[in-house]
């Protein structure tokens, strides 16, 4: 019976399977028959082109004399924008793709030019070609004044934009006006009628006499004497004359018995050409000059006691006629061959569209240029023909303003006010709020109802298998890993492109962070022993990587340029139990050492100036990252919370903590000057102020309630 029932069930199943198979075959046959007579497909429609980007600010012809310019405009939804700037069309800002239709970038300006081109490149969003919008502005950086020693009236010289008009002044009193030579040098003489005294000399430059001027240069002190010697003249060679670099004769007029020294200079430096004694009101000497190229001659007349008097500069060409080492064209003008140091000239290439043949794209940054089809996104391997060089600039190459450009200006007082506001509205309220939280947690811990009790172990630890003990990688290996990880996180504060220059940036970041961490560990260890605080040990603090990542993420999210960096990954631990005063001193030594290294790096960025080549860019990036990581780390460590050094200083001496914090946060806000300029008057600034005031008010109210109102109610 069971066997027959089984066979029946099996038969039903087989029958059902046959029916289903036949149905599927019939359906397939019908579908195939239906497909054999296809209906005509509707004609394909090309997708509508995306709207091209526009630059709404700055307007064409805008004059910029600062270290940054804010670029705003519109874009298509879902596309990304990259801003190219300057003669080399460097990639200096990037806006990631989102649904918005506006973009806003703060682009650093590190070069001067009458034709300074800003280009917005729109890519992504499904478009098959990059779209561009360009605007041409005028950018003029401050000239430089060479340091002066001794007394004068005498020569004052420096560098500027070729052809610009330089005005030398002190406290609004104009001493001299001169023109920058084609070699980029200028010279002037303090008038003999200038009263004796010490003057802080500053220079400005303008493209045209009486036109819009640059910001003042770094102030250079000079000492003026009433007595001065007459200035000589150069009668041969004359302006524009070609001179042999091997041996040439120089002559002019002067004062009998005095000595005349002829100096030749160009962008690479100065050298003494020859010396002569004036006789009969005339002098003449011969000597080898500069290498082939444009140079400036200045004759200095001296009596051996006072500072020399300077002649009017004479521009000459060493070597053959122009065209083989003659006068160079001004940067940024048509026909200019020399490139600004650290820049690159990208020539975008295009990826071939399916079924098409790739064709080279025209050079970028030309207003009205028609983009080539199939162009790939900037930084994605298609915008630059040669993929970049080791000397190309990165966002960290010229990220900071020189210290001389921010001191004794309105930016200084603004930074002091912002630092005081941060202390009053953020740091002190945060400490008060932390005290309230600590007071609430302490009773819970005393009565044994903390988190450890709630999640406590109710099984023996012996029940669990022990993890195998692996050999330690060693102190040097872990330390190197920590520095490299920190360097990578620091680099992420700005966009990274697949260019060789970013490998150089990684090396610069590692070196800079080694300097910052060495200062933050060695100095406290030495002083701890000096103060008899007991032995101190240096340890890798992985928890600091969270602060490093948070600072970089904040800078990247808010597009801060320069960025706020935290670069400490090592900590100093004191083995002995010491008092609050000694612990505060050690903490202060740690912060002061880190801050000092940052300030040295900041000063070094101004001394390096515009970098040239691989080594110049590497040095500039080391100095810049050291400055940003040193000042930023010191400021963050001063927050009086947790185990940060600022907590130890705050517990030891609140007035001292406040003074140190005011100084170091002022330096931080001075570094962030371009960011503050771009935020000033905007929505972001208003929101930041409202949040700070709200946080301070709530924290202070809670503290007052806890301290005074609550005890009174009890």
Secondary structure by P-SEA (a helix, b strand, c coil): caaaaaaaaaaaaaaaaaaaaaaaaaaaaaaaaaacccccccccccccccbbbbbccccccccccccbbbbbbcccccbbbbbbbccccccccccccccccbbbbbcccccccccbbbbbbbccccccbbbbbbbbbbbbcbbbbcccccccccbbbbbccccbbbbbbccccccbbbbbccccbbbbbccccccccccbbbbbbbccccccccccccbbbbbbbccccbbbbbcccccbbbbbccbbbbbbbbcccbbbbbbbbccccccccbbbbbccccccbbbbbcccccbbbbbbbbcccccbbbccbbbbbcccccccccccccccccccccccccccbbbbbbcccccbbbbbbccccccccccccccccccccccccccccccccccccccccccccccccaaaaaaaaaaaaaaaccaaaaaaaaaaaaaaaaaaaaacccccccccccccccccccccccccccaaaaaaaaaaaaaaaaaacccccccaaaaaaaaaaaaaaaaaaaaacaaaaaaaaaacccbbbbbbcccaaaaaaaaaaaaaaacccccccccccbbbbbcccccaaaaaaaaaaaaaaaaaaaaaaaaaaaaacccccaaaaaaaaaaaaaaaaaaaaaaaaaccccccaaaaaaaacaaaaaaaaaaaaaaaaaaaaaaaaaacccaaaaaaaaaaaaaaaaaaaaaaaacccccccc
